[in-house]
Amino acid sequence: MNIDNRLRSIVIVGGGTAGWMTAAALGRFLTKDGQTRVTLVESDAIGTVGVGESTIPQINIFNRMLGLDENEFVRRTKATFKLAIEFRDWERIGHSYHHPFGPYGLDMEAVSFHAYWLKLHAMGEDDDLGAYSLQAVGARQDRFMRPNGQANSPLGAIAYAFHFDAGLYARFLRDYAEARGVRRREGRITSVQQDGLNGHVTSVILESGEAVEGDLFIDCSGFRGLLIEETLHSGFEDWSNWLLNDRAVAVPCASGGSFSPVTRATARPAGWQWRIPLQHRIGNGYAYSSAHISQDEAAAYLLSHLDGEPLAEPNHIRFKAGRRKKSWNRNVVAIGLAAGFMEPLESQSIHLIQVGISRLLAMLPDRDFRQPDIDRYNRVMAFEYEKIRDFLILHFKATSRNDTPYWDYLREMAIPDYLADKIALFESYGRIFRENEELFNDTSWFSVMVGQGLRPRGYDPMVDVMPVEELRARMADIRTVIARSAEVMPDHRAFIRDHCDAMA
Ligand SMILES: Cc1cc2nc3c(=O)[nH]c(=O)nc-3n(C[C@H](O)[C@H](O)[C@H](O)COP(=O)(O)OP(=O)(O)OC[C@H]3O[C@@H](n4cnc5c(N)ncnc54)[C@H](O)[C@@H]3O)c2cc1C
């Protein structure tokens, strides 16, 4: 056995969100003793994708891992807080629902809360699922606070995430990483050198002629996948038959309208529009299918559906839904857009960066690069992407919209077996089970299934053990506790002003 066969040099290619998140994590854990050098190469001339501003609560795990001060992080990235996603016009035009973070109500007598709600709903007595979620009620009322540590109160377990400025986030993490020894090289990579025997990447060559050598290369070069695809030809699994949107147009606008702690996703004739409120502006975009609307029409549509004056020219972005068949190939690991992308629905992409980093740290190789570890990494990442994919497809499939050919296609399309099984199980007795560690748990699936108009034929018979009067009383109690708890939460803007105002 080789003793201390550690990696001597890790090269991160790309300085977008993926590159700097990876650099920050490696800086935190690997560079301490000076044995492993970490270098990040990026090109200002090429730039970053420049979007990606809405997150999910798992980002708090990443921030804690780095030991960030949250108020400083919010100030530096001009961030706001997020309690939910609001879906408008997805099930039908004029209908809306929240997909909140955190659970609904509470499980009782070993039966899930969802089952009790479905019974009340079947009896025609309850339609407002959101009233059982503190996050949904807080979102509706533009309120926010962090969990206050109180046990046995929903206020003690508020789940939240952030909206932040992507450029400022990368800059913030760059400062963090450079302070921990990560070196940055500016320059466009013009060619890649490989070992003639095993095909491993040995160095990347910059326009200046300088070679940056490494043992492990992390490809964070964005959609093109400079190393993972253009060099190693790892292959791409195309999911665009289910996820039709292949373009986006993004434009920031001046603040206006509500300042709720919510990402809004509004279904549109040929796609959907996002609205992400930051402290200094609102991020907006229209993700659309180029087969159903032209670039100019999409831009015009977006510009006529903003809450404030546009602050920049529209940024047009092309993409294809899918993932790299191998996100780890030889000595290259792709993270971020280089590894795959599904449209920004449900804000999962930055999370997938985080998963890629944490799985890589869990399976960090030495200079031997053993295949069982590589295979395991690829299996785990494939599982993560596929389960998220199916959750996203649910939003397009479960709809009664029939106003455009785009929605007609989506409503009628064949779906992956996993999703079909999940829907069939729900339509039976309303049951949902989380598959291993899939990202979206049963609360998320329940929220979106109910929000998109799916209803089961029956409910879990275990629910009938509780007398109806007791059920009504307990459900009313839960609603009251949630409503009273929400009253304690301050206004979202006031909370930011008091704790982490970037504009002061
Ligand atoms: C329209 C849209 C909306 C999105 N919204 C969200 C969201 O709300 N929430 C979310 O979680 N995610 C979102 N995402 C995803 C998110 O933007 C990305 O996951 C994130 O920005 C990571 O991008 P990246 O770092 O992989 O790539 P990029 O930002 O493209 O960075 C690539 C880097 O590689 C460098 N590079 C490339 N080629 C070379 C070369 N030859 N030489 C040197 N350097 C090179 C570039 O300079 C750049 O630094 C969205 C994505 C899109 C497309």
The ligand as a MOL file (V3000), in Angstrom:
LIG
                    3D

  0  0  0     0  0            999 V3000
M  V30 BEGIN CTAB
M  V30 COUNTS 53 58 0 0 0
M  V30 BEGIN ATOM
M  V30 1 C -31.5460 30.4950 -17.2500 0
M  V30 2 C -30.9590 29.8690 -16.0300 0
M  V30 3 C -31.4850 30.1640 -14.7670 0
M  V30 4 C -30.9600 29.5570 -13.6240 0
M  V30 5 N -31.5180 29.7810 -12.3940 0
M  V30 6 C -31.0970 29.0720 -11.3360 0
M  V30 7 C -31.6710 29.2380 -10.0470 0
M  V30 8 O -32.5480 30.0790 -9.8470 0
M  V30 9 N -31.2250 28.4740 -9.0350 0
M  V30 10 C -30.2370 27.5500 -9.2180 0
M  V30 11 O -29.9070 26.8290 -8.2850 0
M  V30 12 N -29.6180 27.4310 -10.4060 0
M  V30 13 C -30.0240 28.1500 -11.4540 0
M  V30 14 N -29.3940 28.0200 -12.6460 0
M  V30 15 C -28.1900 27.2390 -12.7350 0
M  V30 16 C -26.9900 28.0610 -12.2580 0
M  V30 17 O -26.9370 29.2650 -12.9720 0
M  V30 18 C -25.7240 27.2760 -12.4640 0
M  V30 19 O -25.8460 26.0500 -11.7970 0
M  V30 20 C -24.5540 28.0000 -11.8860 0
M  V30 21 O -24.4930 29.3040 -12.3580 0
M  V30 22 C -23.2900 27.2720 -12.2040 0
M  V30 23 O -22.7740 27.6160 -13.4340 0
M  V30 24 P -21.3270 27.0980 -13.7580 0
M  V30 25 O -20.3820 27.6630 -12.7790 0
M  V30 26 O -21.3670 25.6140 -13.9180 0
M  V30 27 O -21.0470 27.6810 -15.2260 0
M  V30 28 P -20.7040 29.1700 -15.7320 0
M  V30 29 O -21.3190 30.2260 -14.9100 0
M  V30 30 O -21.0110 29.1620 -17.1950 0
M  V30 31 O -19.1210 29.3030 -15.5420 0
M  V30 32 C -18.2160 28.7250 -16.4570 0
M  V30 33 C -16.8310 29.2170 -16.1380 0
M  V30 34 O -15.9100 28.5430 -16.9830 0
M  V30 35 C -15.0320 29.4810 -17.5440 0
M  V30 36 N -14.5460 28.9780 -18.8340 0
M  V30 37 C -15.2520 28.3880 -19.8230 0
M  V30 38 N -14.4430 28.0920 -20.8630 0
M  V30 39 C -13.2070 28.4930 -20.5070 0
M  V30 40 C -11.9330 28.4860 -21.1550 0
M  V30 41 N -11.7650 28.0160 -22.3850 0
M  V30 42 N -10.8710 29.0060 -20.4890 0
M  V30 43 C -11.0140 29.5010 -19.2240 0
M  V30 44 N -12.1750 29.5430 -18.5860 0
M  V30 45 C -13.2540 29.0500 -19.2140 0
M  V30 46 C -15.8600 30.7460 -17.6880 0
M  V30 47 O -15.0690 31.8920 -17.8080 0
M  V30 48 C -16.6190 30.7070 -16.3690 0
M  V30 49 O -15.8220 31.2480 -15.3580 0
M  V30 50 C -29.8860 28.6530 -13.7710 0
M  V30 51 C -29.3310 28.4140 -15.0210 0
M  V30 52 C -29.8540 29.0010 -16.1480 0
M  V30 53 C -29.2500 28.7050 -17.4860 0
M  V30 END ATOM
M  V30 BEGIN BOND
M  V30 1 1 1 2
M  V30 2 1 2 3
M  V30 3 2 2 52
M  V30 4 2 3 4
M  V30 5 1 4 5
M  V30 6 1 4 50
M  V30 7 2 5 6
M  V30 8 1 6 7
M  V30 9 1 6 13
M  V30 10 2 7 8
M  V30 11 1 7 9
M  V30 12 1 9 10
M  V30 13 2 10 11
M  V30 14 1 10 12
M  V30 15 2 12 13
M  V30 16 1 13 14
M  V30 17 1 14 15
M  V30 18 1 14 50
M  V30 19 1 15 16
M  V30 20 1 16 17
M  V30 21 1 16 18
M  V30 22 1 18 19
M  V30 23 1 18 20
M  V30 24 1 20 21
M  V30 25 1 20 22
M  V30 26 1 22 23
M  V30 27 1 23 24
M  V30 28 2 24 25
M  V30 29 1 24 26
M  V30 30 1 24 27
M  V30 31 1 27 28
M  V30 32 2 28 29
M  V30 33 1 28 30
M  V30 34 1 28 31
M  V30 35 1 31 32
M  V30 36 1 32 33
M  V30 37 1 33 34
M  V30 38 1 33 48
M  V30 39 1 34 35
M  V30 40 1 35 36
M  V30 41 1 35 46
M  V30 42 1 36 37
M  V30 43 1 36 45
M  V30 44 2 37 38
M  V30 45 1 38 39
M  V30 46 1 39 40
M  V30 47 2 39 45
M  V30 48 1 40 41
M  V30 49 2 40 42
M  V30 50 1 42 43
M  V30 51 2 43 44
M  V30 52 1 44 45
M  V30 53 1 46 47
M  V30 54 1 46 48
M  V30 55 1 48 49
M  V30 56 2 50 51
M  V30 57 1 51 52
M  V30 58 1 52 53
M  V30 END BOND
M  V30 END CTAB
M  END
